[in-house]
Amino acid sequence: MAAFFLSLSNMEAHVSDLISDLNRSGVTLSCIVADTALSWAVPLAKRHALLSVSLWPNSVTNLSMFYFFHLVGLQGSIDDIPGVSSSLRTEFLDALPPPSPVRDRIAESFINVREADWVVVNSFHTLDCRAVEALRHKTPVQCVGPLNMPFTHCGHGNSASQCTQWLNSKPVRSVIYVSFGSFINVARTQVGEIAAGLMQSGYCFVWALRLDEEASHVWEMLPPGFLEECKDRRLVEPWFRQEEILSHPSVGGFFQSLWMERCYGEHFCRYSHFGISSWDQLQARCGGMEDRGEGEE
């Protein structure tokens, strides 16, 4: 994770040089739109006399918690987060890791975002209304979601992908999709527990199992005999096209770490959702879900 944030920092000089080159070539720039995690983007826009738009790809509730994140370092805790319930605030604080360069970099990102001309968020007002109204007193936040990248249901050429073909053979809402995102490696002890649960559940499942540094195939990550025992009701690979799976009618459950990455809004509302928490993929469950008592199961 530290290496990832370091690589983000290394981009600043290259982007600055690119802006200067474009200006010299006669190209007129007016604005920089960058992910909030790029802590240098807003100051860079100011240095080049450009408008700055900070793009937060998660919920406004999530943004609000991280917006006040730096107060943890100053005060040791946070008594109140505007638009966020006390239970969710407590969960957020309990999940924080000890001080580290990564934690400092995250805090820096949300200090700099205060200077952005706009903050656009992958949400919509009805779903995140409490956090939106509370945060608008602090920063010019605008909801532009749900953002979903377009995709086709077919694989290469005109033939359906192996995954689609497998899903086509299963009944509606009968398959569990298991994925913990692209950042974290689940410990092998946890992989074993998840595998045992899937085996005992009796449900069909698609598992995107990210390999750790010691594995070259998924079978090396799994308990002995697991693939053979579940051979008629499983599809396990290191990577799948998530949108292809979540849009398929045979999928009825989504087991993931508690972070909604690109799959937000309609996908989150559509499926039974359950998961495990981790700092790298900390999920801020949106206020609308919390009001209706939905979300985790």
Secondary structure as GFF3:
##gff-version 3
##sequence-region A 1 297
A	DSSP	alpha_helix	2	24	.	.	.	ID=ss1
A	DSSP	beta_strand	31	35	.	.	.	ID=ss2
A	DSSP	alpha_helix	41	47	.	.	.	ID=ss3
A	DSSP	beta_strand	51	56	.	.	.	ID=ss4
A	DSSP	alpha_helix	60	67	.	.	.	ID=ss5
A	DSSP	alpha_helix	70	75	.	.	.	ID=ss6
A	DSSP	alpha_helix	86	95	.	.	.	ID=ss7
A	DSSP	alpha_helix	101	112	.	.	.	ID=ss8
A	DSSP	three_ten_helix	113	115	.	.	.	ID=ss9
A	DSSP	beta_strand	118	121	.	.	.	ID=ss10
A	DSSP	alpha_helix	129	135	.	.	.	ID=ss11
A	DSSP	beta_strand	141	143	.	.	.	ID=ss12
A	DSSP	alpha_helix	162	168	.	.	.	ID=ss13
A	DSSP	beta_strand	175	179	.	.	.	ID=ss14
A	DSSP	alpha_helix	188	201	.	.	.	ID=ss15
A	DSSP	beta_strand	204	208	.	.	.	ID=ss16
A	DSSP	three_ten_helix	218	220	.	.	.	ID=ss17
A	DSSP	alpha_helix	226	229	.	.	.	ID=ss18
A	DSSP	beta_strand	234	237	.	.	.	ID=ss19
A	DSSP	alpha_helix	242	246	.	.	.	ID=ss20
A	DSSP	beta_strand	251	257	.	.	.	ID=ss21
A	DSSP	alpha_helix	266	270	.	.	.	ID=ss22
A	DSSP	beta_strand	272	276	.	.	.	ID=ss23
A	DSSP	alpha_helix	287	292	.	.	.	ID=ss24
###
